[in-house]
Amino acid sequence: MTEGTTSARPAEAEAATDETVTVETSTGEDSLVSRLEQEGDIAADYLEGLLDIADLDGDIDMDVEGDRALVSIVGDGNDRTLQRLVGQDGEVLEALQELTRLAVHRETGERSRLMLDIAGFRARKRSELAELGSKAAEQAKSTGEQVKLRPMTPFERKVVHDAVAAAGLRSESEGEEPQRCVVVLPV
């Protein structure tokens, strides 16, 4: 109905306006958290199956941080058995993360950016890399020259970029995978 016109059935029109329809909508943030929690649940089920197949003990913790689901496999204090799932310098962990992302993709139909940690490996690595980024930033500040770091995985580069930004400097990635590295730029 447009403004200035009257309805042929005013009683029906009034009755229709008296009814209130409540539609609950979630904010974008709520739906993102729900989707990430779903990713975490799917990943946990997949990883539980892998742990059973490998006959390894471990508990699965899930969290949401920013725009990622975080899934961790933690041991009972003796993480030595879980170290096999980390591999040398996290290579097995990276492969398991990709397999887990594929399992989530299979269930949801959407690409997942979930992060997998096993026995605290990524947490320790994150701390080491943040320190490396801070030291490189200090070196770039004091010498006035750019500092080029060793080749790193995307996860490692992201942590270093964040540490450099926190120190007030800029950094860039250069090179091609697998030799892509971070370059810290002076002021």
PyMOL commands that set and color helices and strands:
alter all, ss='L'
color gray80, all
select helices_A, chain A and resi 10-18+28-54+83-86+88-108+121-143+154-166
alter helices_A, ss='H'
color red, helices_A
select strands_A, chain A and resi 59-65+68-74+115-118+147-151+170-174+181-185
alter strands_A, ss='S'
color yellow, strands_A
deselect
rebuild
show_as cartoon
